């Protein structure tokens, strides 16, 4: 359907598209992926005609409609439902003409066409789309001007989805959605009846909603069949094949060049040498796939872990002034918890995070926590707190006023800003780099609790994977708010749902929550026989039992951490004694040398006991 033929485009001196070609199958759902800055949005603008290529062309069959989310979010006095209905321009024009038409033949034509395009069911379809994106019936009747920019972008998304263009272009459509809207969008795109081309770093979307991946890398386009996981596997296999082929070609090139060097001056071998020179000239160099290394995220843990429980809420409430947002909070947070907060925007997730993070006092009830508790809080709006003219090094220097310059720069490299990148003004950093810097600053002191509110916005897929690894390596507790299902499933082991004015444990997994959000229980669950239903109940009991066991493991984990710290301390002391004995300083003082030897023996004995205790605790924890 969509054909991209040999297009080239430069942005200044950068060559974004270099004779790139691809063809999208009709009715396919294609995910466009590539590192940030490779030119994905530029390609979108070329498809819509907003940009022209230096060479080549992009073609679409005549009469096919292209639709994308408007860059300017609607903000006028029209109601949300009116804005969405107006997106179907043919219906809107026909409805307007039907009010004024007088020719009987034209009136009949209008009525026939309106019936063909299901015009009279349009209000119901528009309301369904708006509801899926988080607007209830009352909100749909309110003017756009009542809503903030993020909510207006949802209206713009609803409008293009309702209009159902033949080629639907979506650029990071989940950026302005909460998890519930994202789950609804997954379901909608899976059933979309026409061709879709979507730019997204949401791995779950790219695995569940698309059937092809279009990869933009080094100015070239390559299409792969399947979702993102299949693409990553195919690309890795291709990478290995190319590496082997290049190794073989390099060996052949070396052999040919060796022959030429040896015999080009001999008359008897001149013809053969010349033949090999021509062969070398015609040999096309095999270009291997080279992935750019992704800087890891740095999330240092606390020097001393806290004893469990870390935070206890007893019938607590939270809110602002006299307005209660959350109440009847009875929850316990352990030092190694990984909790994801579920619930629609506006239900109180941010309020709960502020309460737990110490930014809001409880309005009533009890919140008990350690006086030594250190909390790091990261939210997207904090990016505005960065000083645009200053560099990452300058921001870190504020936190390390007495540290030498080398140590400050070492820390900058550790959080992802090595060498010249550390001296780049914040205003010149990408959105992902700003998020990386803000996260590094927030977690600088090694907190016991890390609260992350939408940490993946602006991060590409590889950076999101690096963040997942960092969160899983972080030894403290994590509270996570995200619309990225892949991140939640990779990092969280407990789910808390925020809704109906409180926060409670969600006894299920993300697939169960998806069914709850979409309002459709799984057919398999409805059709299960009584024994299977009992088994499902057993599964629920198992989850509760696992939570109880996890709470019981807290003291064991604490003892294990202390044993590890003791082993590290004793090992360091033994190394110091060994160093003192080895340098010969006490050769003339045998009594001091003997004292050190005795100390070493005592330390070694203590180390053996600590290691035995560590092994015993590890076995107990594994059994638990």
N, C-alpha and C positions, 0 to 999 in steps of 0.2 A: 504493500500500500504506500508507505513512505519510502522514497528512494533518496539516499544521500550519495551524490556522485562526485568524487574527486575534489572535494571542497578544501580551500585553503583560506586561513584567516590569521592576521597578525594583530597583536595589541601592542603598539609601540614597536620595540625591538623583539618582543617575545612572539614566537611562532606557536600559536595555540592549536591550530588545525593544519596538518601537513598532508595535502592530497588524501583526505580521509573519505572513506566510502563505507556505506552499509545499507541494508535493505530490511525494513521491518515487515514481517508477515501481517496480512490483513487480519484484524481481530485479535492480535497478540497483545499481551500485557508485558511491557519491556521496562526493566529497571536500568537507568543510565547511571553508571558508577565510575568513579575516578577520584584521585586525590583532590583536595581543595586547591583551587587555582588552575586546574588543568583546562577549563573552558566549557564546563557542562552548561552553565547558564548562558554563555555566549552561543552555544549550539542551539539552545531553545529559542533565543532571539532571532537566530538565522532561519529557523523553521517557521516562525511566525511572520517573518519578513521585516522585522525591526532592524536587522543588520544585513548587509550584503557581503558575500564572500569575494575574495580576490579572484578566485577561479573555481570552476565546477558549478554544480547546481543542486538544488533540492526540489524534488517534485512530488506532487500529491495528485491523485486522480481528480478530474474536474468535478466540481460540485460538492466535494467533501469539506466539511466544516472543521476548523481547528479551534479549540477552546482551551484557555488557560486562566489561572487566577489573576484578576486585575491587580496591577501594582499599586493602584490607589484604592484603598479600602473605602467602601461606601460609607457616607457619614451625613446624609441629608435627612430631611424630615419624614421620608417615606418609611413605612413599617418594614420589618424584616421580610415578612411574607410577600409584600409588594416588590421589594428589591429582587427577591429570588424569582418570582413569577416573570418579572420584566426581562430576565436573562434569556428566556425563550423568545427571541425577537420576532419570529414568524407568528407565533401564537398571539403575542402582544399586538402586532400590526393587524392581524385578522380580527381580533376582538374589538380593536378600535374602529376598524372599517365597518364591522357589522352594526355598530351603533348609528352609522350615518348612511349606509348603502340604501339605495331606493330601487335599483334595477333588480327585478325578480331573479333573472339568470345569475347575476353576480351574488345575490344573497344565497342562492342555492349552492353556488360554487364555494362560497365561504363556509357554509354549514357543512358541506361534504369534507372540505379540507380540515376543518376543526375536528370533525369526527375521526378522520384518518390519523390525526396526531394526538388523539386522546386529550383534547384541550380541556374538556370539562372535568377530567380527573386530575388536572394539573395542580389545583390548590392542595389536594390531599397528598400528592407526591412531593410538593414543595415543603409541606409541613413535616412529612416523614424525614426528609433530608435534614431540615433544621433541627428537628428533635434529636436525630442521631448525633448531631454535632453539639448538642448541649443546650438547646433553646426550648423551653417548655411553651405551652400554648399562650400563656400571658406574655412572655418575652417576644414571641413572634409578632405580636400586635404593636409592640413599642417601636418608636422611631430609631433609626440607626444612630442618630446623634446621641442617644442615651448611653451608648456602649463605648468601652475603651478600644484602643487600636487593635489589641489582640483578638477581642471578640468580633470586631468588624471584619478582620481577616477571615474569621470563620464564616461570616456571612458571604464574603466573596467566594470562598471555597464552596459553600452550599449552592451559590448561584451557578457556578460552572458545572457542578455535578448534576444539578437539576436540568441544565440545558442539553446534556448528553451529546456533546460534539462527536463527530466521527473519529477525530484524533484528540484525545484528552492529554494535555500537557500539565504535569504537576511538578513543581519545584519545591522540595522539602515540605510536603503538605502537612506533616505532623508537628511542625515547629510550634504552631499556635494551639495545638490540641492537648488536652489532658489524656490520661491513659484510657478513660472511657470513650472519648471521641476517637482516639486512635484505634481502639478495638473495633468500633463501629465502621471506621473507614476501611480497615482490613477486609471486613465482611462485604462492604459495598464494592470495593475494587475487584474482589474475587468474582463477583457476579456482573461486572460491567460489560455491556453487550458490544462495545466497539473497541477500537485500538487505544491503548494507554501507553504513554511514555512518561515515566516518573523518575525524577532525580531524588534520591533518598540515601541517607546514611543509617536508616533504621533497618537493621539486619532481619528482624522478624517480618517486616513488610516485604523485603526483597526475597524472603524464603517462602512466604505464604501467598502473596498476591500477584507475583509475576511468573511468566513461563519462559522468559528470555532475559539475559543480561547483556547490555551493550556497554562495553568497556572502553573508556577514553583514556589513552595513555601515550605519552610522547607524541601527541598530535595525530595518532591513528585510532580508528574505531574498529573494534572486533566484537562480533556478536556470538554469544554462547547460548545454547539451549539449556533451560532449567533455571532454578533459583540461584541465590547467592552461594549457598553451600556447594552446589554442583559446579558453579563457575569457579570457585576457589580451588576445587579439586582438579578440574580440567586445566586451569591455568598452571597449577603446580606441576602437573604431568607434562604440560607443554614446555614449561621451564626446564625440566629435567632432560627432555628430548633435545631441546635446542642446545643445552650445555654439552651434552654428549656429542652432538653433531659438530659443534664448534671445536671441541677438543680433537675430534677426528680430522676436521678441516685444517686446524693449526698444525697438526702433525704432518699432513700431506703438504701443506705450504712450506714447512720447514725442510721436508725432503726434497721438494722441487728446487727451492732456493739453494740448497746445498749442492745439487747437481750443477746448477747454473754457475755458481761461484767457482766450482772446481774445473769445469770444462769449457767455459765460454771463450777462453783464449786459445784452445786447441782446435786446429783446423779440422781434424777428423771428427770432432764432437760438436762443432759449431752449429750445424743444422739442428741436432737434437737439443742443444742448449737453447737455441732460439725458439724451438717448439714449446719448451717448458716455460720460457718467459711469456709467451702468448697465453699459455694456459693459466699462468699466475694472474695475468692482467684480466682475463675473463672470469676468474673465480670471484663470485659475489660473497662478500663477508657475511657470515651468519651473525645476526644481532641477537644476543641473548636477552632474556627478560631480567632487568635489574630492578629490584624493589628498593625504594628509599627506606632507610631505617627510620622507625618511629621512636622518638624520644620517650622513654618510660615516664610514668608519673611517679612522684615522690610523696608518699604518705607515711611519714615517720610515726611510730607508735610511742606511747608514753614510756618514760624511764622506769616507773614503778606502776604495775597494774593495781587496780583497786579491788578490794574484797567485794564479792557479790552480796546482795544485789547492789547495783550502782544507783538506780533511781527507783523509788516506790511511790506510786500515786494511790491515795486512799480517798475515795469519794471527792476527788478534786474537780474544780471547774476553772475554765479560762475564758477570757474575753477582754473587752476594752471598756473601761469605766463601769457603767451599770449594765452594759449589754453582754450577756453571757453567750458565747459561741459554742462552747463545749462544756458538758457537765457529766457527773457520774463516772468519772475517770478512775478506774481501778486496775492499774497495770504495773508490771514489774519489768525493769530493764536490767539485763545482765551484762557484765563487762565484755563479753564476746558475741553479743547479739548482732544479727544481721536482719533488720526489719524494714520491709517496704510498706509505705502507707498507700492505701488504695482509697478511691473516692473522688467524685467529681469536683472540679474547681468550685470554690465557694462554700464547700462543706466544712472547712476549718483545718485543712492540712497545714497551712502556714502558721495558723494560730497555735496548733499543737507543737510544731517545731520550735516556735519561739518560747513556748512554755518549757519544753524539755531543755532547750538551749540556754535558759536563764534570762531571756530577753523580756519575758512577761512573768510577773508573779501570779500564783494561783489566786483566783477571786475568793475561793472558799475551799474547804477540805484540807488535805495534807499532802505535801510533796517532800519526801525525805531523800536526800542525796548527800554524797560525801562532800565535805568541805574542800577536799583536794581535787575535786572533779574539774578537769579542763575540757572545754568543748570548742570544737571548730565548726563554724557555720558557713556553708557556701550556697549562695543563691544567684541566679542570673542577673538580678537587678544590681548586685554588688559590683558588676563590671563597670558601672558608671562611677564608682568610687576611685577607680584607678586614675592617676594623674597622666593626662594624655601626652604632655611634653617630656615626662620623665621616662627613664629606661627601667628594665627589670632589675638591673644592678642597683639603681637608685632606690627602688622600692625595698629591696632586700637590705640595703644599708641602713634604712630606718630601723629594721629589726635587729641589726648587728652593729650598733654604733661603735663598739670598741674592738671589733674584729679586724684583722689585717685585710688588705684589699684582696690578696690571693684567696683567703678563706671565703670572702663574699662572692667572688667570681666562681669558686668551686661550688658553692651552694646554688648559684644561678644555673650552672651546668647541670647540677643534680636535678633541678626541677624542670629542665628542658630548654635552657637558654645558654648554650655554649658559645664561646668565642664572640664573634661580631654580633650574634643575635642578642647577646646580653646588653649591647649598647644601642639597640634599636628602640626609638621612641615608641611608647604604647600606641600612639595614634597610627603608627605604621604596621602594627601587628594585626594579624587576622583575628576573626572572632574566636577561633579555636585556640590560638596562642594567648589571647587575653584570658580565656577561661582557664587555661593551664597555669598562667601566672597567678590568677586570683586564688585558684585551688592550692597552689604551692604556698602562697602567703597565709591562707587560712589555716593550713595544717602545719605551719612552720614549727610550732613549739612541741609537737608530738602529743596531741590531745588524747584523752581517754575515749571521747565520743566524737564522731564525725557525722554531721548532719548535712546531707547533700540534696539540694532542691533543684531538680532538672540539670544535672551536671553534664549531660551529653549534648545539649544544644551547641551547635557550631562545630562539633567534633566529627571528623570523618570516621569511616568504619574501623580503620586500623587504630586510630587514636582511642576509639571507644573500647576496642579490645585491650589496649594498653591500660585503660582506666579500670576495666574489669579485673585485670591481673593485679593492679595496685590495690584495689579494694579487698580482693581475696587474700592478699599478702598482709594487709594492715591488721595488727593484732588487737585493736580496740573495737568498740561497738560502733555500728553504723545504722543510721536511720536514713532511708532513701525515699525520695519522691521523684518519680520519673514516668514519662509516657513510653519509655523504651522497654518493651516486654523482654527483649533479649537480656538487657542489663539486669532487670529484676530477677529473671529466672537463673541468671548466672551467679548472682551475688546474695540474694535474700534467702533466708531459710525460715523466716516467719513473716506472715502477712497480717497487717492490722488494717481494718476498714474504718474510714472516717465518714460518718453519716448519721442522720437522725439526731444530731446534737451531741454525739459522743464518739468514743474510739473503742473498738472491741476487736478481739482476735477473730480472724477469718479462717474457719476450719475447712480449708480446701486449697487447691493449687490455682495457677493462673488460668488453666483451661476451665476450671469450675467458675472462676470469676468472669471469664469471657462469656460463658453461658448465662450468668446472672445479668451482666450488662446488656446483652442482646435480647434478654427477656425470653429466651427459648431454652428450655431444658433439653439435654441431649436425648434423642429418640431412643438410644440404647438404654438410658436410665429408665425411661417411661415403660419400656417393654420388658424390663428385667423381671424374672420370676421372684417369688418370695425368698428363696434361699439366697439368690444373688443380692437382693435388697439387704438381707441380713449381713451379707459379706461387705456391702458398702457401709453399713453401720459399723461393722467391725473395723473397717478402714478408718472411720472417724475416730473410733476409740483408740486405734493405734496412734493416730496423730496426737491425740490428747496425752496418751501415755508417753509418746516421744518428747512432748513438751515438758512433762513432769521429770522425765529422766534427764533432760537437758538442764533443768534447773538444779537437779541434784549434782550434776557434773561440775557446777560452778566452783565449789570449794576445792575439788580435786584439781581443776585447771589452775586455780590460784596456787596450790601447793607445788604443782609441777613447774609453774613459772618461777617460783622462789627457788626450787631446787636447781633449775637451769642457771639462774643468776648466781647461786652459790658455787656451782661448778665453774662458771666463767671466772669468778673472783679468785677461787683457789688456784685455777690454772695460771692466771696472771701472776699471782704471788710466787708460784713455783718457778715460772720463767724468770722472774727477777732474781731469785736466789741462785738459780743455775747460772745466770749471767754474771753474778758477783763471784761465784766460785770459779767460773771459767776464765776470768780475766787475770787471775793470779795476784790480785791485790792483797790477799791475806796469806801469801806464801810464807811471810816472816812472822805471821801472827797465828800460830796453829790453834790457839784457844778460840779465837773468833771464827776461824774456819770450821772448828768442831761444832761450835754453837750453831752456825749456819746449816751445817749438815744435819744436826738434830732437828732444827726447824723445818728443813726440807722433808725429813722423814715424817714429821708430824703432819705437815701439809699434805703429803702424799697419802697418808692414812685417812685424813679427813676427806680428801678428794675421792678415794675409793668408797668411803661410806656415802658421800653425796651422790655418786654415780649409781650405787646400789639402790638408794632411796628413789632416785629419778626413774630407774628401770621399774621398780615396784609400783610407783605412782602411774607410770605409763601403762603398765598392765592393768591396773585397777580402772583407769580411765577407758581403756579399750574395752574392757569387760562391761563397763557401765554403758 
